[in-house]
Amino acid sequence: MLKSRLITAFILIPLVIAALFWLPPVGFAITTIIICMLAAWEWGQLAGMASRQQRIWLAVLCGLLLSLMLFTLPPYQHDVHLPQVEISLWASLVWWVVALLLVLCYPASAALWRHSRPLRLLFGILTIIPFFWGMLALRQYHYDSDHFAGAWWLLFVMFLVWGADSGAFMFGKLFGKHKLAPKVSPGKTWEGFIGGLISSAIIALLFASLAPLSVPVGTLVICAVIATLASALGDLTESMFKREAGIKDSGNLIPGHGGILDRIDSLTAAVPVFACLLLLVFRTL
């Protein structure tokens, strides 16, 4: 299991980095739409859709919705304050605050949505659509003056998430004794959580000193810390929905890693939250 995870990671990480820096905006948008469609396919199972056909339609509708929203943007317009982008990013902040309450109150909170497929589908929409716009908003950051500025920001967020995940895994294995959220994800510990924060902080400091991020240090630290906390929440939230659905993995598309949602669950929270803080709260435009 560990061997297949490592092999898959060594293959996927260079591909992800190459896509960030080499794909043009249209190609990057199309790639992100495909990822979101696969995530929607898997979310159908979390929403209680046992039928394969229903899940296919959900993925198709997700792709059509994102494509229509994308086509409504003015040509060559990268303004984060366009309604499609700004509303989605603010909605992500609201949703992840709600998700935090659902996780903290689980399993009692599940009584509110356990038997409601529309509500669970709404949770999926609030997870996937802001993730899409967060990815595009960061990738297009200062694109007119520097085609790679946004790619560095996205890589920074991904390094934060990867660092937090890896640190949590290692510290949890070595020192984990106190359960973080036993009713949601019994394998996660406070020691792993703290280790993940420490790991992501070290990576953030190293990355910020080497990469051309060019924002005030205070702003960078606040955005990085909150995004890292959001990434842990994204992981716990998906674990909560999987537990209710009675499944271990969201899918089996990635050998050794489960499904697409299993790999991007942390990013679905970290990316839009980070984009909202950086571009809308602190307005580093």
C-alpha positions in Angstrom: 0.0 0.0 0.0 2.7 2.5 1.0 4.8 1.5 -2.0 2.0 2.2 -4.5 1.2 5.5 -2.7 4.8 6.6 -3.1 5.0 5.5 -6.8 1.8 7.3 -7.6 2.9 10.5 -5.7 6.3 10.5 -7.6 4.4 10.4 -10.9 1.6 12.8 -10.1 3.5 15.6 -8.4 5.7 16.4 -11.4 2.7 16.3 -13.6 0.8 18.7 -11.4 3.7 21.1 -11.3 4.1 20.9 -15.0 0.4 21.7 -15.5 0.6 24.7 -13.2 3.4 26.3 -15.1 3.1 25.1 -18.7 -0.7 24.9 -19.4 -2.1 28.1 -20.9 -5.2 29.6 -19.1 -7.7 27.8 -21.3 -5.9 24.5 -20.9 -5.7 24.9 -17.2 -9.4 25.8 -16.9 -10.3 22.7 -19.0 -8.1 20.5 -16.9 -9.6 21.9 -13.7 -13.1 21.3 -15.0 -12.3 17.7 -15.7 -11.0 17.3 -12.1 -14.1 18.9 -10.8 -16.3 16.6 -12.9 -14.5 13.5 -11.5 -14.9 15.0 -8.0 -18.7 15.4 -8.6 -18.9 11.8 -9.9 -17.5 10.7 -6.5 -19.6 13.1 -4.5 -22.7 11.5 -6.0 -21.8 8.4 -3.9 -21.5 10.6 -0.8 -24.9 12.1 -1.6 -26.5 8.7 -1.7 -26.6 8.1 -5.4 -26.2 4.4 -5.8 -26.9 4.5 -9.5 -23.9 4.8 -11.9 -26.1 6.6 -14.4 -27.1 9.2 -11.8 -23.5 9.9 -10.9 -22.5 10.3 -14.6 -25.3 12.8 -15.0 -24.1 14.7 -11.9 -20.6 14.9 -13.3 -21.8 16.1 -16.7 -24.1 18.7 -15.1 -21.1 19.9 -13.0 -19.0 20.3 -16.1 -21.7 22.1 -18.0 -22.4 24.5 -15.1 -18.7 25.4 -14.7 -18.3 25.8 -18.5 -21.3 28.1 -18.7 -20.0 30.2 -15.8 -16.6 30.4 -17.5 -18.1 31.4 -20.8 -20.0 34.3 -19.1 -16.7 35.9 -18.2 -15.7 38.9 -20.5 -12.9 37.9 -22.9 -9.4 38.2 -21.5 -10.9 39.4 -18.2 -9.1 38.1 -15.0 -10.7 40.4 -12.4 -11.4 38.5 -9.2 -14.3 40.9 -8.5 -16.5 39.5 -11.2 -19.6 38.1 -9.6 -19.0 34.5 -10.6 -15.6 34.6 -8.9 -16.2 36.8 -5.9 -19.5 35.3 -4.8 -18.0 31.8 -5.1 -15.0 32.7 -3.0 -17.0 34.4 -0.3 -19.4 31.4 -0.3 -16.5 29.1 0.4 -15.7 31.0 3.6 -19.3 30.7 4.8 -19.5 27.0 3.8 -16.3 26.0 5.6 -17.5 27.8 8.8 -20.7 25.7 8.5 -18.7 22.6 7.8 -16.6 23.2 10.9 -19.8 23.3 13.0 -21.0 20.1 11.4 -17.8 18.3 12.1 -17.6 19.6 15.7 -21.2 18.5 16.4 -21.0 15.2 14.6 -22.8 12.8 14.8 -25.7 14.9 16.2 -25.3 17.3 13.2 -25.9 14.5 10.7 -29.5 14.4 11.7 -29.9 17.6 9.8 -28.6 16.3 6.5 -28.4 12.5 6.7 -31.7 11.9 4.9 -31.6 14.8 2.6 -30.0 14.2 -0.8 -30.6 17.8 -2.0 -28.8 19.1 1.0 -25.8 16.7 0.5 -25.7 17.7 -3.1 -25.7 21.4 -2.1 -22.7 20.7 0.2 -21.0 19.2 -2.9 -21.7 22.3 -4.9 -20.3 24.5 -2.2 -17.2 22.4 -2.1 -16.5 21.9 -5.8 -17.5 25.2 -7.4 -15.5 27.6 -5.1 -12.5 25.2 -5.5 -12.8 25.7 -9.3 -12.9 29.4 -9.0 -10.2 29.5 -6.4 -7.9 27.5 -8.7 -8.5 29.9 -11.6 -8.4 33.1 -9.5 -4.9 32.1 -8.2 -3.6 30.9 -11.5 -4.6 34.2 -13.2 -3.0 36.3 -10.4 -1.1 39.1 -12.2 -1.2 37.0 -15.3 -1.0 40.0 -17.7 2.4 41.1 -16.2 3.8 37.7 -15.2 2.4 34.4 -16.7 3.9 32.4 -13.8 3.0 34.5 -10.8 -0.3 32.6 -10.2 1.4 29.3 -10.7 3.8 30.1 -7.8 0.8 30.9 -5.6 -1.0 27.7 -6.4 2.2 25.7 -5.8 2.6 27.5 -2.5 -0.9 26.4 -1.4 -0.3 22.9 -2.6 3.0 22.7 -0.7 1.2 23.9 2.4 -1.3 21.1 2.1 1.2 18.4 1.1 3.4 19.5 4.0 0.5 19.4 6.5 -0.7 15.9 5.2 2.8 14.4 5.3 3.7 16.0 8.7 0.4 14.8 10.2 1.0 11.3 8.9 4.5 11.0 10.2 4.0 12.8 13.6 0.7 10.8 14.1 2.5 7.5 13.5 5.4 8.4 15.8 3.7 10.3 18.6 -0.1 10.0 18.1 -1.9 9.3 21.3 -4.8 11.8 21.6 -7.6 11.5 19.1 -8.4 14.7 17.1 -11.9 13.8 16.0 -12.6 10.2 16.9 -16.3 10.2 15.9 -15.3 11.6 12.4 -11.9 10.1 11.7 -10.5 7.8 14.4 -7.0 7.6 12.8 -6.2 11.4 13.2 -4.5 12.7 16.3 -3.7 16.0 17.9 0.0 15.2 17.7 -0.4 14.6 14.0 -2.4 17.8 13.6 0.3 19.8 15.4 3.0 18.1 13.4 1.2 19.0 10.2 1.1 22.6 11.2 4.8 22.6 12.1 5.7 20.9 8.8 3.6 23.3 6.7 5.0 26.3 8.6 8.6 25.2 7.8 7.7 24.6 4.1 5.9 28.0 3.9 9.0 29.8 5.3 11.4 28.0 3.0 9.1 28.5 0.0 8.5 32.1 0.7 12.2 32.8 0.9 12.9 31.2 -2.4 9.8 31.8 -4.6 8.8 35.3 -6.0 5.6 35.7 -3.9 6.1 39.5 -3.2 3.5 40.1 -0.5 3.9 41.4 3.1 5.2 38.7 5.5 2.3 39.3 7.9 -0.3 38.8 5.1 1.5 35.7 3.9 1.6 34.2 7.4 -2.1 34.8 8.2 -3.2 33.4 4.8 -0.9 30.4 5.1 -2.0 29.5 8.7 -5.7 29.8 7.9 -5.4 27.9 4.7 -3.5 25.1 6.5 -6.3 24.9 9.1 -8.9 24.9 6.3 -7.0 22.0 4.6 -7.4 19.9 7.8 -11.1 20.8 7.9 -11.5 19.8 4.3 -10.1 16.4 5.1 -12.3 15.9 8.2 -15.4 17.0 6.4 -14.9 14.5 3.6 -14.2 11.8 6.2 -17.5 12.7 7.9 -19.5 12.3 4.7 -17.7 9.0 3.8 -18.5 7.7 7.3 -22.2 8.5 6.7 -22.1 6.9 3.3 -20.4 3.8 4.8 -17.3 3.9 2.5 -13.6 4.0 3.1 -12.5 5.8 -0.1 -14.4 8.1 -2.4 -13.2 6.1 -5.4 -10.4 4.1 -6.8 -9.1 6.2 -9.7 -5.7 6.8 -8.1 -3.8 3.6 -7.2 -2.9 3.6 -3.5 -4.6 6.9 -2.9 -8.3 6.1 -3.4 -10.4 8.6 -5.4 -10.0 12.2 -6.7 -11.8 13.6 -3.6 -9.5 11.6 -1.3 -6.5 13.5 -2.9 -8.1 17.0 -3.2 -10.3 17.1 -0.1 -7.8 19.3 1.7 -7.3 21.5 -1.4 -11.1 22.0 -1.9 -11.0 24.0 1.4 -7.5 25.4 1.3 -7.5 26.8 -2.2 -10.7 28.9 -2.2 -10.1 30.1 1.4 -6.5 31.1 0.6 -7.7 32.9 -2.6 -10.5 34.7 -0.8 -8.1 35.9 1.9 -5.3 36.9 -0.4 -7.4 38.5 -3.2 -10.6 39.8 -1.4 -9.8 40.3 2.3 -6.2 41.6 2.0 -6.7 42.8 -1.7 -3.2 42.0 -2.8 -4.1 42.6 -6.4 
